[in-house]
Amino acid sequence: MKDAALSHGVEPKKILQNVIDKKVPAIMSYLSKGKWHVAKVILTGLDGSRLSIESTFSKNQQRPINIQIHQPVGISFKYGYGKFVFDTTVKGLEPSQQPQSDQERGGTIVLEAPDKMELVQRRSYFRIDVPASLKVKVLMWHRSGKGKIEDTTEQTRNCWQGRLIDISAGGSQVVMSQQSDTPTPDFKKGQFIGMRFTPMPYETPLVLSAQIRNILPTADGKNMSIGLQFVGLEASSEGRRILTRLASIVERYYQINQSGVKQTDTRPVSNAV
């Protein structure tokens, strides 16, 4: 599991055309009314500086996309040996050019074709247990609606503390206690939250946004396990720096676990996209 980090400057046009031809699904992350959203899309055309995409959703599974011209967005898709990510801007909104199917089309979104993309190696998206020698605390809070990745007193005043169990470049699992003397966190599946944790002692904390994918009781029934998917990291250079660091963290945890008696659980994270 070496070099688990971003590969920079990947030539995009040939890869994009292959993704279009093979109808590879993609994810678009964007801000709407100050909050992060993610939408399933397909890439439908590449013409010079124009990259066309369309959303795919059913009435019961996904909200229509609320997006504006000149708005920045992030795109990611799995292809080949990992996940390609890039940020771009919306150039136009047009009627759908694709035939209707059992899924509704949300119209064509025309993006500025990227000059470069970055590749996150597939192995960075395998779940790695936090080493037993580390007790990584996680603070989680409701997003303020500002849309920025920030760590402020205003945001973290009302927060809950948990413990990081495992992590990948796409998400993590956090266990939170359910003690009678502490209020139960009012988190819900599908909610977007802010989180902060320090992966290794004496490092700078990581602050990022995540979406709650599931909330389940632990095996002993005493605590609750929250599955998280990181969001918004494709949409800015700041987010991709965090993604680079996450990939490095996955590698470091893997190496620590390999050097000990306990073997690492490297099952893929099912909610990482």
N, C-alpha and C positions, 0 to 999 in steps of 0.2 A: 504494500500500500504506500508507494512512494510518490512524491510530487503531487500530492492531493491539493492542487490549487488551480487558479484560473490560468488558462493559456490565452495570451493576449494577441490581438491583431489578426484573428482568423479571417481569411478571405470570404466575404459573405455571399456573393452573388450566386455562385455555383451551388452552395449549400441551400440557399433560399429556394432556388429553382427546384432542387431535388425534393425539398419539403413540400413545395406546392404540388409537384407532380404526384407525390406519394400520399398527399392529403394527410400529412402528419399533424395531429392536433397541437395547439399551442395555448399558452396562457397570456393574457394581457392584464397587467396591473396598472391602476390609474387612481387618481384622486377625484372624488366627487363630493361636493359639499363638505370639504375638509376631512373626508375619511377615505381610507384605502379600500378599494374594491378589486376583485379579481374576476375575470370573465374568460370562458372557454371560447377560443376562436380558431378559424382555419385560415391559412394563407392562400389566397386565390389568384394572385397575379403579380408579376414583376415587370415593370416597363420603365426602363431608365431609372429616374429618381423616385418613381412611384411604386410603393408596395401596398397592394390591396389585401385587406383581410375582412372576414365576416364573422359575426358572432353566431354561435350555435346554442340554442337554449330551448327548453320546453317551458310551458307556462308555470309548471309546478316546481321547477328545479333552479331557475336562475332569473334574476330581474333583468329587464331591458337595460342596455348600456346607456348611461347618461354622460355624454362626452362632447367636447367642444373643439372647434377648429383651433389650431395652434397649441393645443394642450399636450404636455409631455406624457408619454406612456412608456411602460416597460414591456418587452416581449420575451418569452422564454419557451423553448421546446426541446424535447428529448430527441436526439438523433445521433446515430453512431455510438461513439464512446462516452457520451455524456450529455450535458444540457448546455445549449447555446443561449446566451442572454445578450440583450442590447436595449438601449433606450433610444427613443426617437420622438417625433412630434406628429400630430394629426394635421394633414394638409387639406383634407376635404371629406365630406360625407355625401354618399351617392346611393341611389337605389340599388338593390341587389341585382347582380348579373347572373346569379346561379339559380338552377331549377329548384323549386320547392321540394322538400322531403318531409319525413315525419317530424323533423325538427324545424322550428320556425327560424327564419333568417331575420337578423336585425338591421339589414342594409349593409352596404359596403363602406368601410372606413379606409380612407386613403392615407397612408403614412409616408413619411420621408424615408426612402430606402437607406439603411445604415451603411456607412463606409467601412465599419469594422464590427465584429462581434467578439464575444469572449466565451470560452468554453470551460465549464466546470466539469472535471472528470467524474465519470459515473460512480466511482468508488467513494466520492465525497458524499453521496446520497445514501450510503449504507449506514444503518443505525449503529452507533458505537456507545457502549455503556460508559458512564462516567467512572473513572478508576476508583476503586474502593478506598484508596488513600486520600481522595479529595471529597470534601463536603461542600458542594457548590450551591449556595443559596440563590434563589431567584425571587425578585420582586415583580409583581404583576399588578397592573392597574387598568382601569377603564380609560380609553383614549379621550383626550380633551376635545378632539375635533379639529385641532389645528393642522393635522396632516403631516407635521414634520417629525422626524426622528429626533426627539429631544429628551433630556433628562432634567426636569425642573421640579422645584418644590411644589409648584401648583399641580403638576401631573401626579407626583408620587405621594402626596399627602395622604390620600386614602388608597392604600395598597395592601396587598396580601403577600405573605412570604411562603415560599415552597422550596423544594429541593430538586435540583436537576438530576434526572435518572439516566437519560440517554440523549444523544444529539446527532444530527447530521446537518449537511448544508441546507436541507430543506425544511427541517422542523426539529422538534424536541418533545420529550415527555417530562412533565413536572408533577411531583407528588405534593399535595397540600394536606395538612392535618385537619381533622374535623374534631376539634376539642370543644367540650361544652363551655369552656370559659372564654372562647374566642368566637366572634361572629363568622358565620359561614359565608364564603365568597359568593356573590350573586352572579357568577359567570354563567354564560349559556353557550351551547353549541352554535357555531357560526358567527359568534361575536368577535370583533377585532379589539385587541388589547395591546397595551404597551408592556414591555418586559425589560429587565436589567439583570445581568449576572456577570460575575468575574470568573472566567474559565480557569485561570491559574492564579495562585497567590501572587500578589504584588503587581498584577497586570492592570491595565486600564479596563474598567467595566465596558461591556457591550450593551448598547441600548438599541432596541429595534421593535418593529411592529409584528404582530402575529395574529393569526386567526385560529380560534378554538375549533378543532375538528371533532373531538369527542371528550366526554367527561364520564369516567367509569369509577366504581369503587375498587380499591385495591383488594388483593386476595383475602386479606384478613378483615376487610370490611371497616377498618378503623380510619382510613384516609381516602382521598379521592385522587385519581390519576387524570391529568389533563393532557391530551394530545394536541400539539400546536404545530401550525404550518407558518413559517416565516413569509411575510409578504412585503412587496414594495422594493425589494433589493435590486431588481432589474432596472428600475426606473430612473436611477441617478448614479453618478460616479461615486457619491458617498455610500449608497447602498451596495454597490459592487465591491467597494473596499471592505465593507462588513462581510460580504459573501466570501471574499478572499480569506479573511481572518477565520470565518467559520470553517472553511475547508482545511485551514491549517490546524485548527483546534481538533477537528475530527482525526487528523493524522497523528497529532500529539497524544490524544487519548488512546488511539489504537496502539501506538508504540509503548506507552506505559503499561497497558493491559497485556501486551505480548511479552513484556519483560517479567511479568509476575506469574503466579500460579494460575490465576483465573483466566480462562479463555474468553475472548471478546465475542459478543453476540453481533454478528454482521448481517442480520436479516434486513432486507430493504425496508425503508420507512414507507408504509402504505399510503400515508397522506401527503408525502412530498410530491410536488408536481414539477 
